[in-house]
Structures are given as structure tokens and as C-alpha cells.
Amino acid sequence: MRTWQVQDAKARFSELLDASLKEGPQVVTRRGVEAAVLVPIAEWRRLQRRSQPTLKELLLGEGPRFEALVPPRRSWRRRPPPGLE
């Protein structure tokens, strides 16, 4: 993985893009601090798929359950219909 200063990345973006496609992720730094990574789109999509849980993982995993979403019922006092008072 190669590191690029932001000025070099801006001035030589085509080279940065080619390096990303041929060599893999490229790190861009700003004032010596890592700020961003340029990755090929195939790698990005693979990472996106891995970061999202499957339906099976959601259903079987720990987490909030629907019971907690339903508020308890309250008993309401009802008024008699008009004319029956």
C-alpha cells in the first residue's frame, strides 16, 4: 500500500487511480496524517457486502426485540354515548 500526500494525489490523480487499480488501496495523507484511502470499486463493493449483516444474522443475533417496541396498554374510561347519560 502506497502513501500519497494530498498535493501529489491532486496533481497526479490519474497515476493515483492507476496505482489503486494495479496495486490495491492507496492512502492519501494531509499534513502527515492519513486522511483517505482510494480503493478499486470491486474491493469497495466486497467490503460493503461484508459489513452488512444477512437476514439470518439479524434474526438469530442479539439485539432489540419487537416486544420492547409495543407500549403497554392503558385502560381508558369511556364516556357513555350521547342520550344515554
PDB file as gemmi writes it, atoms N, CA and C in Angstrom:
CRYST1    1.000    1.000    1.000  90.00  90.00  90.00 P 1                      
ATOM      1  N   MET A   1       0.854  -1.172   0.000  1.00  0.00           N  
ATOM      2  CA  MET A   1       0.000   0.000   0.000  1.00  0.00           C  
ATOM      3  C   MET A   1       0.897   1.231   0.000  1.00  0.00           C  
ATOM      4  N   ARG A   2       0.632   2.112  -0.939  1.00  0.00           N  
ATOM      5  CA  ARG A   2       1.449   3.302  -1.109  1.00  0.00           C  
ATOM      6  C   ARG A   2       0.773   4.502  -0.458  1.00  0.00           C  
ATOM      7  N   THR A   3       1.556   5.445   0.007  1.00  0.00           N  
ATOM      8  CA  THR A   3       1.036   6.648   0.641  1.00  0.00           C  
ATOM      9  C   THR A   3       1.322   7.856  -0.252  1.00  0.00           C  
ATOM     10  N   TRP A   4       0.308   8.714  -0.403  1.00  0.00           N  
ATOM     11  CA  TRP A   4       0.401   9.904  -1.235  1.00  0.00           C  
ATOM     12  C   TRP A   4       0.072  11.133  -0.385  1.00  0.00           C  
ATOM     13  N   GLN A   5       0.848  12.194  -0.531  1.00  0.00           N  
ATOM     14  CA  GLN A   5       0.475  13.462   0.083  1.00  0.00           C  
ATOM     15  C   GLN A   5      -0.665  14.044  -0.745  1.00  0.00           C  
ATOM     16  N   VAL A   6      -1.549  14.795  -0.113  1.00  0.00           N  
ATOM     17  CA  VAL A   6      -2.738  15.292  -0.796  1.00  0.00           C  
ATOM     18  C   VAL A   6      -2.378  16.136  -2.031  1.00  0.00           C  
ATOM     19  N   GLN A   7      -1.312  16.923  -1.965  1.00  0.00           N  
ATOM     20  CA  GLN A   7      -0.909  17.727  -3.122  1.00  0.00           C  
ATOM     21  C   GLN A   7      -0.542  16.824  -4.299  1.00  0.00           C  
ATOM     22  N   ASP A   8       0.219  15.760  -4.020  1.00  0.00           N  
ATOM     23  CA  ASP A   8       0.610  14.821  -5.075  1.00  0.00           C  
ATOM     24  C   ASP A   8      -0.600  14.067  -5.618  1.00  0.00           C  
ATOM     25  N   ALA A   9      -1.509  13.688  -4.726  1.00  0.00           N  
ATOM     26  CA  ALA A   9      -2.706  12.961  -5.150  1.00  0.00           C  
ATOM     27  C   ALA A   9      -3.545  13.826  -6.086  1.00  0.00           C  
ATOM     28  N   LYS A  10      -3.675  15.116  -5.776  1.00  0.00           N  
ATOM     29  CA  LYS A  10      -4.449  16.022  -6.631  1.00  0.00           C  
ATOM     30  C   LYS A  10      -3.748  16.245  -7.968  1.00  0.00           C  
ATOM     31  N   ALA A  11      -2.440  16.470  -7.919  1.00  0.00           N  
ATOM     32  CA  ALA A  11      -1.693  16.780  -9.143  1.00  0.00           C  
ATOM     33  C   ALA A  11      -1.552  15.561 -10.056  1.00  0.00           C  
ATOM     34  N   ARG A  12      -1.513  14.365  -9.456  1.00  0.00           N  
ATOM     35  CA  ARG A  12      -1.278  13.152 -10.251  1.00  0.00           C  
ATOM     36  C   ARG A  12      -2.410  12.141 -10.038  1.00  0.00           C  
ATOM     37  N   PHE A  13      -3.654  12.618 -10.103  1.00  0.00           N  
ATOM     38  CA  PHE A  13      -4.796  11.759  -9.805  1.00  0.00           C  
ATOM     39  C   PHE A  13      -4.863  10.536 -10.724  1.00  0.00           C  
ATOM     40  N   SER A  14      -4.584  10.705 -12.001  1.00  0.00           N  
ATOM     41  CA  SER A  14      -4.624   9.557 -12.931  1.00  0.00           C  
ATOM     42  C   SER A  14      -3.642   8.476 -12.497  1.00  0.00           C  
ATOM     43  N   GLU A  15      -2.465   8.892 -12.069  1.00  0.00           N  
ATOM     44  CA  GLU A  15      -1.460   7.938 -11.593  1.00  0.00           C  
ATOM     45  C   GLU A  15      -1.927   7.263 -10.299  1.00  0.00           C  
ATOM     46  N   LEU A  16      -2.550   8.043  -9.406  1.00  0.00           N  
ATOM     47  CA  LEU A  16      -3.105   7.500  -8.165  1.00  0.00           C  
ATOM     48  C   LEU A  16      -4.177   6.457  -8.476  1.00  0.00           C  
ATOM     49  N   LEU A  17      -5.059   6.780  -9.419  1.00  0.00           N  
ATOM     50  CA  LEU A  17      -6.116   5.857  -9.808  1.00  0.00           C  
ATOM     51  C   LEU A  17      -5.536   4.581 -10.419  1.00  0.00           C  
ATOM     52  N   ASP A  18      -4.570   4.725 -11.307  1.00  0.00           N  
ATOM     53  CA  ASP A  18      -3.927   3.538 -11.912  1.00  0.00           C  
ATOM     54  C   ASP A  18      -3.250   2.673 -10.852  1.00  0.00           C  
ATOM     55  N   ALA A  19      -2.570   3.317  -9.896  1.00  0.00           N  
ATOM     56  CA  ALA A  19      -1.905   2.560  -8.828  1.00  0.00           C  
ATOM     57  C   ALA A  19      -2.935   1.806  -7.997  1.00  0.00           C  
ATOM     58  N   SER A  20      -4.062   2.428  -7.751  1.00  0.00           N  
ATOM     59  CA  SER A  20      -5.124   1.771  -6.983  1.00  0.00           C  
ATOM     60  C   SER A  20      -5.635   0.535  -7.722  1.00  0.00           C  
ATOM     61  N   LEU A  21      -5.827   0.666  -9.015  1.00  0.00           N  
ATOM     62  CA  LEU A  21      -6.335  -0.463  -9.806  1.00  0.00           C  
ATOM     63  C   LEU A  21      -5.314  -1.596  -9.933  1.00  0.00           C  
ATOM     64  N   LYS A  22      -4.039  -1.244 -10.025  1.00  0.00           N  
ATOM     65  CA  LYS A  22      -2.996  -2.260 -10.220  1.00  0.00           C  
ATOM     66  C   LYS A  22      -2.457  -2.830  -8.907  1.00  0.00           C  
ATOM     67  N   GLU A  23      -2.239  -1.962  -7.905  1.00  0.00           N  
ATOM     68  CA  GLU A  23      -1.569  -2.371  -6.670  1.00  0.00           C  
ATOM     69  C   GLU A  23      -2.507  -2.541  -5.479  1.00  0.00           C  
ATOM     70  N   GLY A  24      -3.705  -2.000  -5.575  1.00  0.00           N  
ATOM     71  CA  GLY A  24      -4.641  -2.072  -4.454  1.00  0.00           C  
ATOM     72  C   GLY A  24      -4.796  -0.728  -3.779  1.00  0.00           C  
ATOM     73  N   PRO A  25      -5.336  -0.709  -2.569  1.00  0.00           N  
ATOM     74  CA  PRO A  25      -5.638   0.551  -1.881  1.00  0.00           C  
ATOM     75  C   PRO A  25      -4.441   1.492  -1.784  1.00  0.00           C  
ATOM     76  N   GLN A  26      -4.727   2.796  -1.938  1.00  0.00           N  
ATOM     77  CA  GLN A  26      -3.719   3.844  -1.859  1.00  0.00           C  
ATOM     78  C   GLN A  26      -4.157   4.829  -0.773  1.00  0.00           C  
ATOM     79  N   VAL A  27      -3.249   5.153   0.132  1.00  0.00           N  
ATOM     80  CA  VAL A  27      -3.555   6.045   1.255  1.00  0.00           C  
ATOM     81  C   VAL A  27      -3.170   7.472   0.882  1.00  0.00           C  
ATOM     82  N   VAL A  28      -4.053   8.422   1.202  1.00  0.00           N  
ATOM     83  CA  VAL A  28      -3.783   9.845   0.982  1.00  0.00           C  
ATOM     84  C   VAL A  28      -3.637  10.498   2.353  1.00  0.00           C  
ATOM     85  N   THR A  29      -2.557  11.269   2.524  1.00  0.00           N  
ATOM     86  CA  THR A  29      -2.305  11.941   3.800  1.00  0.00           C  
ATOM     87  C   THR A  29      -2.456  13.458   3.645  1.00  0.00           C  
ATOM     88  N   ARG A  30      -2.851  14.088   4.753  1.00  0.00           N  
ATOM     89  CA  ARG A  30      -2.917  15.546   4.799  1.00  0.00           C  
ATOM     90  C   ARG A  30      -2.117  15.962   6.013  1.00  0.00           C  
ATOM     91  N   ARG A  31      -1.088  16.750   5.788  1.00  0.00           N  
ATOM     92  CA  ARG A  31      -0.178  17.190   6.861  1.00  0.00           C  
ATOM     93  C   ARG A  31       0.387  16.015   7.649  1.00  0.00           C  
ATOM     94  N   GLY A  32       0.693  14.927   6.941  1.00  0.00           N  
ATOM     95  CA  GLY A  32       1.307  13.758   7.560  1.00  0.00           C  
ATOM     96  C   GLY A  32       0.350  12.810   8.259  1.00  0.00           C  
ATOM     97  N   VAL A  33      -0.944  13.117   8.242  1.00  0.00           N  
ATOM     98  CA  VAL A  33      -1.946  12.275   8.900  1.00  0.00           C  
ATOM     99  C   VAL A  33      -2.784  11.584   7.832  1.00  0.00           C  
ATOM    100  N   GLU A  34      -2.965  10.266   7.960  1.00  0.00           N  
ATOM    101  CA  GLU A  34      -3.779   9.531   6.995  1.00  0.00           C  
ATOM    102  C   GLU A  34      -5.189  10.100   6.985  1.00  0.00           C  
ATOM    103  N   ALA A  35      -5.679  10.461   5.786  1.00  0.00           N  
ATOM    104  CA  ALA A  35      -6.978  11.116   5.680  1.00  0.00           C  
ATOM    105  C   ALA A  35      -7.980  10.313   4.862  1.00  0.00           C  
ATOM    106  N   ALA A  36      -7.512   9.562   3.860  1.00  0.00           N  
ATOM    107  CA  ALA A  36      -8.437   8.845   2.982  1.00  0.00           C  
ATOM    108  C   ALA A  36      -7.717   7.679   2.324  1.00  0.00           C  
ATOM    109  N   VAL A  37      -8.527   6.782   1.755  1.00  0.00           N  
ATOM    110  CA  VAL A  37      -7.993   5.639   1.025  1.00  0.00           C  
ATOM    111  C   VAL A  37      -8.748   5.530  -0.287  1.00  0.00           C  
ATOM    112  N   LEU A  38      -8.030   5.360  -1.374  1.00  0.00           N  
ATOM    113  CA  LEU A  38      -8.648   5.113  -2.677  1.00  0.00           C  
ATOM    114  C   LEU A  38      -8.533   3.622  -2.953  1.00  0.00           C  
ATOM    115  N   VAL A  39      -9.692   2.980  -3.154  1.00  0.00           N  
ATOM    116  CA  VAL A  39      -9.715   1.540  -3.414  1.00  0.00           C  
ATOM    117  C   VAL A  39     -10.457   1.271  -4.718  1.00  0.00           C  
ATOM    118  N   PRO A  40     -10.119   0.185  -5.416  1.00  0.00           N  
ATOM    119  CA  PRO A  40     -10.869  -0.184  -6.620  1.00  0.00           C  
ATOM    120  C   PRO A  40     -12.328  -0.482  -6.262  1.00  0.00           C  
ATOM    121  N   ILE A  41     -13.233  -0.248  -7.181  1.00  0.00           N  
ATOM    122  CA  ILE A  41     -14.657  -0.401  -6.916  1.00  0.00           C  
ATOM    123  C   ILE A  41     -15.014  -1.829  -6.514  1.00  0.00           C  
ATOM    124  N   ALA A  42     -14.366  -2.824  -7.085  1.00  0.00           N  
ATOM    125  CA  ALA A  42     -14.655  -4.220  -6.719  1.00  0.00           C  
ATOM    126  C   ALA A  42     -14.339  -4.468  -5.246  1.00  0.00           C  
ATOM    127  N   GLU A  43     -13.230  -3.925  -4.787  1.00  0.00           N  
ATOM    128  CA  GLU A  43     -12.853  -4.058  -3.373  1.00  0.00           C  
ATOM    129  C   GLU A  43     -13.861  -3.331  -2.482  1.00  0.00           C  
ATOM    130  N   TRP A  44     -14.281  -2.139  -2.894  1.00  0.00           N  
ATOM    131  CA  TRP A  44     -15.262  -1.366  -2.126  1.00  0.00           C  
ATOM    132  C   TRP A  44     -16.569  -2.145  -1.992  1.00  0.00           C  
ATOM    133  N   ARG A  45     -17.055  -2.713  -3.081  1.00  0.00           N  
ATOM    134  CA  ARG A  45     -18.310  -3.471  -3.032  1.00  0.00           C  
ATOM    135  C   ARG A  45     -18.181  -4.702  -2.153  1.00  0.00           C  
ATOM    136  N   ARG A  46     -17.028  -5.363  -2.200  1.00  0.00           N  
ATOM    137  CA  ARG A  46     -16.801  -6.534  -1.343  1.00  0.00           C  
ATOM    138  C   ARG A  46     -16.838  -6.125   0.126  1.00  0.00           C  
ATOM    139  N   LEU A  47     -16.204  -5.016   0.451  1.00  0.00           N  
ATOM    140  CA  LEU A  47     -16.204  -4.529   1.827  1.00  0.00           C  
ATOM    141  C   LEU A  47     -17.616  -4.140   2.269  1.00  0.00           C  
ATOM    142  N   GLN A  48     -18.380  -3.536   1.383  1.00  0.00           N  
ATOM    143  CA  GLN A  48     -19.752  -3.159   1.710  1.00  0.00           C  
ATOM    144  C   GLN A  48     -20.605  -4.390   2.022  1.00  0.00           C  
ATOM    145  N   ARG A  49     -20.490  -5.436   1.208  1.00  0.00           N  
ATOM    146  CA  ARG A  49     -21.264  -6.660   1.445  1.00  0.00           C  
ATOM    147  C   ARG A  49     -20.894  -7.290   2.777  1.00  0.00           C  
ATOM    148  N   ARG A  50     -19.618  -7.300   3.107  1.00  0.00           N  
ATOM    149  CA  ARG A  50     -19.168  -7.916   4.362  1.00  0.00           C  
ATOM    150  C   ARG A  50     -19.625  -7.135   5.581  1.00  0.00           C  
ATOM    151  N   SER A  51     -19.824  -5.825   5.438  1.00  0.00           N  
ATOM    152  CA  SER A  51     -20.180  -5.015   6.596  1.00  0.00           C  
ATOM    153  C   SER A  51     -21.676  -5.050   6.906  1.00  0.00           C  
ATOM    154  N   GLN A  52     -22.493  -5.515   5.972  1.00  0.00           N  
ATOM    155  CA  GLN A  52     -23.933  -5.558   6.197  1.00  0.00           C  
ATOM    156  C   GLN A  52     -24.341  -6.951   6.650  1.00  0.00           C  
ATOM    157  N   PRO A  53     -25.069  -7.048   7.761  1.00  0.00           N  
ATOM    158  CA  PRO A  53     -25.480  -8.370   8.247  1.00  0.00           C  
ATOM    159  C   PRO A  53     -26.539  -8.991   7.323  1.00  0.00           C  
ATOM    160  N   THR A  54     -26.530 -10.313   7.247  1.00  0.00           N  
ATOM    161  CA  THR A  54     -27.547 -11.012   6.469  1.00  0.00           C  
ATOM    162  C   THR A  54     -28.838 -11.075   7.273  1.00  0.00           C  
ATOM    163  N   LEU A  55     -29.931 -11.422   6.618  1.00  0.00           N  
ATOM    164  CA  LEU A  55     -31.204 -11.562   7.314  1.00  0.00           C  
ATOM    165  C   LEU A  55     -31.101 -12.619   8.407  1.00  0.00           C  
ATOM    166  N   LYS A  56     -30.416 -13.716   8.109  1.00  0.00           N  
ATOM    167  CA  LYS A  56     -30.246 -14.780   9.105  1.00  0.00           C  
ATOM    168  C   LYS A  56     -29.506 -14.249  10.332  1.00  0.00           C  
ATOM    169  N   GLU A  57     -28.436 -13.481  10.117  1.00  0.00           N  
ATOM    170  CA  GLU A  57     -27.684 -12.917  11.240  1.00  0.00           C  
ATOM    171  C   GLU A  57     -28.547 -11.962  12.064  1.00  0.00           C  
ATOM    172  N   LEU A  58     -29.376 -11.175  11.381  1.00  0.00           N  
ATOM    173  CA  LEU A  58     -30.257 -10.254  12.103  1.00  0.00           C  
ATOM    174  C   LEU A  58     -31.276 -11.003  12.954  1.00  0.00           C  
ATOM    175  N   LEU A  59     -31.859 -12.063  12.393  1.00  0.00           N  
ATOM    176  CA  LEU A  59     -32.892 -12.799  13.122  1.00  0.00           C  
ATOM    177  C   LEU A  59     -32.338 -13.609  14.283  1.00  0.00           C  
ATOM    178  N   LEU A  60     -31.152 -14.164  14.119  1.00  0.00           N  
ATOM    179  CA  LEU A  60     -30.578 -15.022  15.149  1.00  0.00           C  
ATOM    180  C   LEU A  60     -29.675 -14.276  16.130  1.00  0.00           C  
ATOM    181  N   GLY A  61     -29.250 -13.099  15.766  1.00  0.00           N  
ATOM    182  CA  GLY A  61     -28.298 -12.372  16.595  1.00  0.00           C  
ATOM    183  C   GLY A  61     -28.936 -11.667  17.773  1.00  0.00           C  
ATOM    184  N   GLU A  62     -28.064 -11.206  18.645  1.00  0.00           N  
ATOM    185  CA  GLU A  62     -28.510 -10.415  19.785  1.00  0.00           C  
ATOM    186  C   GLU A  62     -28.949  -9.056  19.279  1.00  0.00           C  
ATOM    187  N   GLY A  63     -29.872  -8.465  19.952  1.00  0.00           N  
ATOM    188  CA  GLY A  63     -30.310  -7.132  19.553  1.00  0.00           C  
ATOM    189  C   GLY A  63     -31.711  -6.876  20.042  1.00  0.00           C  
ATOM    190  N   PRO A  64     -32.236  -5.731  19.676  1.00  0.00           N  
ATOM    191  CA  PRO A  64     -33.578  -5.382  20.144  1.00  0.00           C  
ATOM    192  C   PRO A  64     -34.625  -6.354  19.603  1.00  0.00           C  
ATOM    193  N   ARG A  65     -35.613  -6.610  20.408  1.00  0.00           N  
ATOM    194  CA  ARG A  65     -36.715  -7.484  20.020  1.00  0.00           C  
ATOM    195  C   ARG A  65     -37.982  -6.653  19.906  1.00  0.00           C  
ATOM    196  N   PHE A  66     -38.970  -7.179  19.220  1.00  0.00           N  
ATOM    197  CA  PHE A  66     -40.203  -6.436  18.984  1.00  0.00           C  
ATOM    198  C   PHE A  66     -41.023  -6.225  20.250  1.00  0.00           C  
ATOM    199  N   GLU A  67     -40.862  -7.084  21.255  1.00  0.00           N  
ATOM    200  CA  GLU A  67     -41.638  -6.923  22.485  1.00  0.00           C  
ATOM    201  C   GLU A  67     -41.393  -5.552  23.099  1.00  0.00           C  
ATOM    202  N   ALA A  68     -40.195  -5.060  22.987  1.00  0.00           N  
ATOM    203  CA  ALA A  68     -39.846  -3.785  23.599  1.00  0.00           C  
ATOM    204  C   ALA A  68     -40.436  -2.605  22.828  1.00  0.00           C  
ATOM    205  N   LEU A  69     -40.901  -2.831  21.601  1.00  0.00           N  
ATOM    206  CA  LEU A  69     -41.408  -1.747  20.788  1.00  0.00           C  
ATOM    207  C   LEU A  69     -42.891  -1.456  21.031  1.00  0.00           C  
ATOM    208  N   VAL A  70     -43.615  -2.395  21.622  1.00  0.00           N  
ATOM    209  CA  VAL A  70     -45.047  -2.224  21.842  1.00  0.00           C  
ATOM    210  C   VAL A  70     -45.271  -1.669  23.246  1.00  0.00           C  
ATOM    211  N   PRO A  71     -45.866  -0.472  23.342  1.00  0.00           N  
ATOM    212  CA  PRO A  71     -46.085   0.105  24.671  1.00  0.00           C  
ATOM    213  C   PRO A  71     -47.185  -0.662  25.405  1.00  0.00           C  
ATOM    214  N   PRO A  72     -47.166  -0.643  26.726  1.00  0.00           N  
ATOM    215  CA  PRO A  72     -48.211  -1.344  27.476  1.00  0.00           C  
ATOM    216  C   PRO A  72     -49.566  -0.677  27.236  1.00  0.00           C  
ATOM    217  N   ARG A  73     -50.626  -1.486  27.244  1.00  0.00           N  
ATOM    218  CA  ARG A  73     -51.978  -0.956  27.054  1.00  0.00           C  
ATOM    219  C   ARG A  73     -52.438  -0.256  28.318  1.00  0.00           C  
ATOM    220  N   ARG A  74     -53.192   0.789  28.152  1.00  0.00           N  
ATOM    221  CA  ARG A  74     -53.755   1.509  29.284  1.00  0.00           C  
ATOM    222  C   ARG A  74     -55.262   1.302  29.269  1.00  0.00           C  
ATOM    223  N   SER A  75     -55.860   1.319  30.422  1.00  0.00           N  
ATOM    224  CA  SER A  75     -57.317   1.218  30.457  1.00  0.00           C  
ATOM    225  C   SER A  75     -57.876   2.631  30.405  1.00  0.00           C  
ATOM    226  N   TRP A  76     -58.729   2.865  29.466  1.00  0.00           N  
ATOM    227  CA  TRP A  76     -59.328   4.172  29.275  1.00  0.00           C  
ATOM    228  C   TRP A  76     -60.747   4.183  29.825  1.00  0.00           C  
ATOM    229  N   ARG A  77     -61.118   5.270  30.421  1.00  0.00           N  
ATOM    230  CA  ARG A  77     -62.509   5.443  30.844  1.00  0.00           C  
ATOM    231  C   ARG A  77     -63.309   5.879  29.640  1.00  0.00           C  
ATOM    232  N   ARG A  78     -64.348   5.177  29.344  1.00  0.00           N  
ATOM    233  CA  ARG A  78     -65.168   5.538  28.197  1.00  0.00           C  
ATOM    234  C   ARG A  78     -66.376   6.332  28.660  1.00  0.00           C  
ATOM    235  N   ARG A  79     -66.778   7.298  27.859  1.00  0.00           N  
ATOM    236  CA  ARG A  79     -67.983   8.076  28.144  1.00  0.00           C  
ATOM    237  C   ARG A  79     -69.179   7.339  27.563  1.00  0.00           C  
ATOM    238  N   PRO A  80     -70.296   7.416  28.201  1.00  0.00           N  
ATOM    239  CA  PRO A  80     -71.494   6.800  27.612  1.00  0.00           C  
ATOM    240  C   PRO A  80     -71.890   7.542  26.352  1.00  0.00           C  
ATOM    241  N   PRO A  81     -72.523   6.856  25.408  1.00  0.00           N  
ATOM    242  CA  PRO A  81     -72.961   7.520  24.166  1.00  0.00           C  
ATOM    243  C   PRO A  81     -73.954   8.639  24.484  1.00  0.00           C  
ATOM    244  N   PRO A  82     -74.019   9.659  23.642  1.00  0.00           N  
ATOM    245  CA  PRO A  82     -74.962  10.752  23.888  1.00  0.00           C  
ATOM    246  C   PRO A  82     -76.393  10.237  23.962  1.00  0.00           C  
ATOM    247  N   GLY A  83     -77.167  10.772  24.871  1.00  0.00           N  
ATOM    248  CA  GLY A  83     -78.560  10.365  25.050  1.00  0.00           C  
ATOM    249  C   GLY A  83     -78.740   9.262  26.071  1.00  0.00           C  
ATOM    250  N   LEU A  84     -77.707   8.596  26.498  1.00  0.00           N  
ATOM    251  CA  LEU A  84     -77.811   7.527  27.500  1.00  0.00           C  
ATOM    252  C   LEU A  84     -77.277   7.977  28.847  1.00  0.00           C  
ATOM    253  N   GLU A  85     -77.052   9.224  29.016  1.00  0.00           N  
ATOM    254  CA  GLU A  85     -76.485   9.740  30.258  1.00  0.00           C  
ATOM    255  C   GLU A  85     -77.471   9.786  31.364  1.00  0.00           C  
TER     256      GLU A  85                                                      
END                                                                             
